[in-house]
Amino acid sequence: MRKLILSSLVGIVLASCAGSDHGELVGVQNRQTWYPSDPYGMVYIPMGSFNMGANDQDVPYGLTNTSRTVSVAAFYMDQTEITNNEYRQYVFWVRDSIARLLLGDNGVEGYELIEEDEYGNFLDEPRLNWEEPLRWDSDDEDFRYALEELYLPPEEQFYGRRHIDPRQLIYRYFYINKRKAAEKKNRYDWRTGEYGGGIDSRAEFIEEKELPVYPDTLAWIHDYSYSFNEPMHDKYFWHPAFDEYPVVGVTWHQAKAFANWRSRYRDSYLESEETPYEQEFRLPTEAEWEYAARGGLDNNMFPWGGPYISNSRGCFLGNFKPRRGNYVGDGGFQTVKTTSYWPNQYGLYCMAGNVAEWTANAYDPTAYEFSHDMNPDFQYDAADSDPPVMKRKVIRGGSWKDIGYYLQVATRDFEYQDTAKCYIGFRTVQSFMGRDLADFQ
């Protein structure tokens, strides 16, 4: 009798909701209409398949560059390498966040932490107050006292200059370890209501990281012996003259943290506009990077096509080391502006030369043999217990200090994930929402 009564109630509810759709399967109505738009500074890379790997005979590296056909879904990619000025926006955001937290904790007027939402409900964690501008030159004693720990201590100041201590600029973020959650042993069993693998709750898939955000400017010095690069250490990251140059001295983990911050920063704006979230920014996979570098020109050795690194007039087409001891023959010296030289067919600048670029993937010489042919992606976020080999991350594109071989789109190289070099930078990508841009036109 109880089941019969329940069924009758459900029938009444469904009948009352059926009104406008006449009982037909029409989907949820009044959903927001969404149209794709290129994220600022990024270009659209259409889906496609290509021959990934060497296009020329390469006997010594034949094992690491075996050619195979793979397919890559559509995505957006930064038109240039991330610049000093773009990365500085991230550094300043972290600096300002820490400053506002210190001011709020110390009860400085105007910077009180927000503990209630707009409806008067208490928040689980207080929010920073971004409304009041920061008065860095303020003479207010409470203001200066609250921020004192953000500055270099007096004994470390140079000529008495009061500077922010870069060691205090730590970015803390959370992410969901989807690969861990996808492991069969850890999956949720709907019959028992429990997770496998000794997992107690979904919260165990949420992981936390804390990373310093300031680039290692000393990379300009410690990467070389008996070489005078002190001027680059002194001014490269912060001086306006280098704003449009690629950021360097950033580890693989720092590059990933930047991508996470960029996603959260964008999400906060979309949330304020009551707009659905977009795909997250991230480092490109090795396959995505090579596919984008080719610019739709399959079977070519360089992003500009053709087998040569210079044009018909003998002008070099990228920033690299063209001759022994000659770094200026290509028009550069060390790094150059990120829009130097001609872009490839997709509109991407400096996919060959200038700085090598981090990718998401771990380096394995035989990765092409076992990676999937659909969106190949061999990556492993190495923890302390992982094999050291997994800490090698693929870098692509060659740099200002490399010979021409490393500028080829198929050339693979690696660097350790916790090292920062003055010749490695990065750019980010964002997966496209849908199959192809043509679906929305």
N, C-alpha and C positions, 0 to 999 in steps of 0.2 A: 504493500500500500504506500509506503514512504517513497519508493522509487517512482511509482505512478504519479504521486503528487508533485515530486521534484521535476519529472518530465513535463508535467502540465505547466509548471511555473516557467521552465525554460522556454516552452513553446510560446507562452504569453509574452515573455521578454523579447524573443526573436521577432514575433509578429509586430510588436510595438516599434522595433528598430528598422523594420523592413521598408517602411514608408516610401522613400524616394527611389530606392533601387529596385522596387518590385520583386524583391526576393532573388535578384540575380547577383552573380559573382562579378562585382564591378571594382573591387579593390577599395582601399581606404581613400575616401574623398577629401578634397580641400588640402591636399599636400602642397608644400611649397614647390614652386617651379624653379628648377636649377639649370643654369647655363654655365658652361665652363669658360674661364677667362685665364689667360696666361698670367701666372704669378709674376710679380714685378722682377725684372732682371733675368727671367728665365725664358727659354724657347721650347716649343713643342717638338717632340721627337716622335714621329708616327711609329706604330707597331710594324714589325717586319722580321724577316729571316735573313741571315747572312752567313757567310763562311768565316767562322771565328778561328783565328790562328794565322800562322805565317803564310804570306803570299809569294815568297821567294825561297829558293833553296837555302836551307840553313842547317847544315849538318851538325855543328856543335850543339845547337839548341833545338834539334828536331824533336826531342822527347817532350820538351816543355811547350812547344808551339805547334803541336799537331793540329791540323785543320779539320774542322767539323762544322756541319750546318746546324745552327740553333735559331730559335725564335725568341723575340723579346717583345713584351707588351709595351704599349704607348706610355710615355712619361714626359715630364718636363725636366730640363736641366739648366743650371745656371749658365748664362751666356759667357761669363768669364769666371776665372778662378776667384774665390772669395778674396776680397781686397782687405787691406789694412783698415780702411775706414768702415767697411761693413762689419768686420770682426770687432772693431772698436765699439760699435753700437752694442754688441753683446757684452763686452767688458764693462762699459758704462752702465748698462742695465743692472748687471750684477753688483757693481759698486753702489749704485743708487738704492738698490733693494736692501743691501746690508746697512747702508746709512739710515734708511727709513726705519728699519727694524731696531737699530740702536737708539734712534730718537724716540721711537714709540715706547721701547722698554724703559727709557729714562724719563718718560712723561713730559717730554718737551712740547710746549703748547703748539697746536696746529698739526702735530704729527702723531696723534694718538692712534693706536691700532684700532681697526674696525672690528667689533666683536658681534655685531648684529647685522642681519641682512635688511633689505628694504622693507620687509614685512615685520620686523621686530623680533625675528627668531634668532637665537644665539647660534653662532657658527661653531663648527667643530674646532677650527683653528682660526685665530684672528687674521685679518687681512691687512696688508700694508695700505697706508693712506697715500695715494699718488696725487691727490688734489693740490696739496701745498708744495710750491716749488722749493727746491733745496737752495739754501743761501750759503754757498761754500765760503764766501768771504765775510760771513757774519761775525760780528764782535760779541754776540750774545754769549755769555759764559756758559749757560746751560747747553746751548747748541754745540759749542766747541768741546766742552767736557764729554758730552755724549759720544762724539765722533773721534775722540782722542785715540782709541785703540785701532782705528782704521788707518792711522798715519804711522810712518816710520818713527821709532823711538828716537829721542834726541841724540843718543850716541851713534846712531846709524845715519843721521842726516848729513848731507854733504853741503858745506858752506852755509849751514843753517837753514837750508831750503826745506819747507814743510811739504812733503810729498806723500801720496797714498802708498801704503805698503802693499805691493802686488801679492805678497804671500797671504794676505787676508781675503783676497778675492776668490772665494770658493763658490762654485755652482753646485747646488744640491738638486737632484732630480730623481724621478721615479719612472719606471717603465715596466711593462708586462713582458715577461719572458715567455713568448708564445711558443717557442720551440720546446721549452721544458713542459709547457702545458699540453702540447700535442703528442708527447711521448705516450705510447700505449700504456705503460705502467702507471702513468700519473693521471689518466683520464677519469672523469667522473662517471660513476656507475649509477644510473637512474633507478636501478632495482634496489640497490642497498642504500642509496643516498650518501655514498662515501667516495672519496678519491682513492686511487691506488697509489702504490709507491711510497706509502708512509706519509702522504700529504694530508694535512688536517683540514685545510680550507683553501679556497681560491686565493686568499691573501698571500699564500706562499709563492705564488707566481709573480707577485708584485715585488720588484727589486729596487734597491736604492743605490745611487752612486754619488760620490762627492769628488769634485775635480777642481784643481786650480784652473783659472781661465786665462791667465796672462801668458803670452807666448814666451818661449825661451829665447830671449834676444842674444844670449851668450852663444847661441848656435853659430853665429857668424864668426866666432873666434875658435870655439872648441872643435869645429868641424875640420879645421886646417892647422897645420903646423908651419911656423915661419911665414905667415901671410898676414899682411896688415889689413884687417877688416874692422878695426875699432870704430870707424865712423858709421858703419852700418849698424853695429851694436848700439851706438849712442842715439841714433836718430831714426832708424828705419821704421820702427813700428808706430811711433807717435807723431812724427813731424808731418805737417800738411804736404810737404814736397813728395811724400811717398804714399799719399792717401789712396791712389789708384793702382798701386803696386800690389802683388799678391801677398797675403799674409803667409809667413813661414814660421818655423820654430814651434809648430803645433803638432802634438802627438796624435796618433790615430784615435785614442780615447777622447782627446779634447775636440777633435773634429766631429765625433759622434755627439758629444755633449752640445756643441754649437747647433747641430741639426735638431736636437731635442728642444733646445731653447727657442729656435726659430719656429718650431711647430707650436710650442706653448704660447709664444708671443702672438702668433697669428690666430690661434684659437681664442685667446682672450678678446681679440677684436671681433671675431665672428660671433662670439657669445654676446657681446654688447649689442651687436646688430641683429640678434636673434636669427642668425643664419646657421645652417648646418655646418659642422666641422668638415674640413677637407682632409685629404690624405696627408700623412706626416712627411716632413722633410727628412732626408736620410742621405747617407753616402751611396754612390752608385755601385751596383754590382760590377764585377769585372766585365761581364758580357755587355751590360748597358753602356759602360764607358767605351768599349771598343766599337760597338755599334754606332754610338753617337759620334765618335772620332772619325769614323769612315765617311760620315756625312752623306750616306746613301750611295757612295761610290764603292761598290764591292770589288774585291780583288785588287785593291790599290794599297801601296805601301805607306802612304802618308795621308794626312787629313785633306790635303789639297789635291790628292790624286796623283797618278804618275809615279815613276820610280826614282825621281830626282828630288834633291833637297833644295835646289835653287831653280829659278826660272830661266827663260831663254836668254835673259840679259846677264845672267850670272849672279843675280841678287838672291841671297838666302831667304828662305820663307819661314824661318822660325828662329827662336833664340836658343842657341846651343854653343858648343865649343867646336867651331868649324875646322880649326887646325891646331897642331901642337903648340901650346903656349899662346895661341891667338884667340882671345875671347871676344874681340871687338869686330871681327870680320863680318859678323852677321848684323851689325848695327847696334848690338847690345854690349853689355859688359858683364854685369851680374843679372839680377832680375830687371825686367822692363815693365811698363804699364800693361795692364791685363788686356787692353784693346789694341796692342801693337800687332803688326802684321795682319794679313787678310784672314777673315773667318772662313770656316769651311762651308759646305753647301747647306748645312743646318743653321748657320749663323753663329757657330761657336768659335770663340777666340782661343788661341794658344792651346789647342788640344795636343800640340807637339811643341815641346820646349818650354821655356820660361821656368816653370817649376813642375816637378813630377807631382802626381796627385794620388792621394789615398783613395782606395776603393774599400768596399765593405768586406771583401773576401780574404780568407786565409790563403796563404800561398802553399800550394802543393804542386810539385813538378808534373804530376800525372792527373791533376784535377779534371782536365778535359776528358779523360777516359771514363770517369765514373759520374761526373755531374750530369744532371738531366739536360735534355736538349730543349726544354721549355723553360725560359727564364733561369738559366744556369746560375747557381748560387751556392758556392761552397764557403760557408762561414762558420766560425766557431768563436764565441766570445770567451777568450781564454781566461780562466781563473787560476789561482795559485796551484791547484791540483792538476791542471791540464798539462799535456806534453808541451815542452818548449817550442816544438815545431809549429804549434797552433798560434804562437804569438807572432809569427811572420805574416805580415799583411801585404797584399799585392799593391804595388804602386805602378802607375802607368804614365806614359807621355814623355818621359825624359825631362831634363832640366837644362838650365843655362850652363851647367858645368859638364854636361854629358856630350859624348860624341854622337854623330848622326844616327847610329844604329838604334839608340834608345828612343829616338823620335818616331820610329815606325809604329803604326797603330797596333800591331800584333805583338810587339816586344813586351815581355813580362819581366818584372823585377820585384823585389820585396825589400821591406825594411821592418824592423821590430816595432811592435805597436806602442811601446812605451818610450820610444826615442823621438826627439825633435830635431829636425835638420833645417839648415838654412836654404835648402833646395827642394823641400817638399811642402806643398800646399794642398788645397782640396777645393772641390765644388760639390754642391748638393743637388739632389734630384727629388722629384715628387711624382709618384705614380699617378697616371691619368685616371679620372673617374669615368669608367665606361670602356667601350671597345675602341672607338676612334672618334676623333673630333668631327668627322663627317656625319656622325649620328645626330649631332646637335645643330646641323646647318640646314 
